[in-house]
Each structure stands twice: as structure tokens, then as C-alpha cells.
């Protein structure tokens, strides 16, 4: 098991490491931060879908909502279990 709040974001064949920053408003929206040098973040584009793997191995399909002003932070929306 990885560190609590650690995530692996799978987008476009890339596996990007990072962490869950916050759950936002109970609408299935989360804010994630990707580690610098984690891979090619170009695969994360607004509207793209991918899989977010949580620290305990649970996997969820998510869609990218927006890139936040903070470097390496993204808002994603939960679609369902993967």
C-alpha cells in the first residue's frame, strides 16, 4: 500500500504519480496534484477521460475538468469505478 492520498493517474498510456489534494463539494469533484517530472502531463487535457488509482488500489474513471492556476494541479470529476 502506498502513502495515504497518493494517486497514480493513467491518461493516454502515461502513468503519472501525484496526490489527492481535496474533495470538492460532494459532487464527485476532486483536486489532484501531479509530481514534477512524473511523466508527460500533456495527456491531461480538459474533457479527456482516464483512470485514477488511489493509494489503496481502488480505481476510478475520471474526466479532466480544468487545469488550475497552481502548477501541476488539476480538477477531475468522478465518472464511476474502473
C-alpha positions as CSV (number, residue, x, y, z in Angstrom):
1,X,0.0,0.0,0.0
2,X,1.3,3.5,-0.9
3,X,1.3,6.6,1.2
4,X,-2.2,7.9,2.2
5,X,-3.6,10.2,-0.5
6,X,-1.0,9.0,-3.1
7,X,-2.5,8.5,-6.6
8,X,-1.5,7.3,-10.0
9,X,-3.3,9.0,-12.9
10,X,-3.5,6.9,-16.0
11,X,-4.1,9.1,-19.1
12,X,-3.2,8.3,-22.7
13,X,-0.8,5.5,-21.9
14,X,1.0,7.5,-19.2
15,X,1.1,6.7,-15.5
16,X,1.5,10.0,-13.6
17,X,2.2,9.9,-9.9
18,X,0.8,12.5,-7.5
19,X,-1.6,13.0,-4.6
20,X,-5.2,13.8,-3.8
21,X,-5.4,17.4,-2.6
22,X,-9.1,17.8,-1.8
23,X,-12.6,16.5,-2.4
24,X,-14.7,19.5,-3.6
25,X,-18.3,19.9,-2.6
26,X,-19.6,16.3,-2.6
27,X,-20.3,16.4,-6.4
28,X,-17.7,13.8,-7.2
29,X,-15.1,16.5,-8.0
30,X,-11.5,16.1,-6.8
31,X,-8.4,18.2,-7.0
32,X,-5.2,16.3,-7.7
33,X,-1.6,17.5,-7.8
34,X,0.9,15.7,-10.0
35,X,4.5,15.2,-9.0
36,X,7.1,17.3,-11.0
37,X,8.7,15.0,-13.6
38,X,6.0,12.4,-13.1
39,X,5.7,11.9,-16.8
40,X,4.1,13.6,-19.8
41,X,1.2,15.7,-18.4
42,X,0.3,16.7,-22.0
43,X,-2.0,13.6,-21.9
44,X,-4.2,15.6,-19.4
45,X,-6.5,17.8,-21.4
46,X,-9.8,19.2,-20.4
47,X,-12.5,16.7,-21.4
48,X,-10.2,13.7,-21.5
49,X,-11.0,10.6,-19.6
50,X,-8.6,8.4,-17.6
51,X,-8.3,6.2,-14.6
52,X,-7.2,7.4,-11.1
53,X,-5.7,4.7,-8.9
54,X,-5.8,5.6,-5.2
55,X,-3.3,4.6,-2.5
56,X,-5.3,1.5,-1.6
57,X,-5.6,0.2,-5.1
58,X,-9.1,1.4,-5.8
59,X,-9.5,2.6,-9.4
60,X,-12.0,5.2,-10.7
61,X,-12.8,6.6,-14.1
62,X,-12.4,10.3,-14.1
63,X,-12.7,13.2,-16.6
64,X,-10.4,16.2,-16.5
65,X,-12.5,19.3,-15.8
66,X,-9.8,22.0,-15.7
67,X,-6.1,22.8,-15.1
68,X,-5.8,25.0,-12.0
69,X,-3.6,28.0,-11.8
70,X,-1.3,26.2,-9.4
71,X,1.5,24.3,-11.3
72,X,0.6,20.7,-11.7
73,X,-2.9,20.8,-10.1
74,X,-6.0,19.5,-11.9
75,X,-9.7,19.3,-11.1
76,X,-11.2,15.9,-12.1
77,X,-14.7,14.6,-11.9
78,X,-15.6,11.1,-10.8
79,X,-17.4,9.1,-13.5
80,X,-17.5,5.6,-11.9
81,X,-15.5,2.6,-10.8
82,X,-12.9,1.3,-13.3
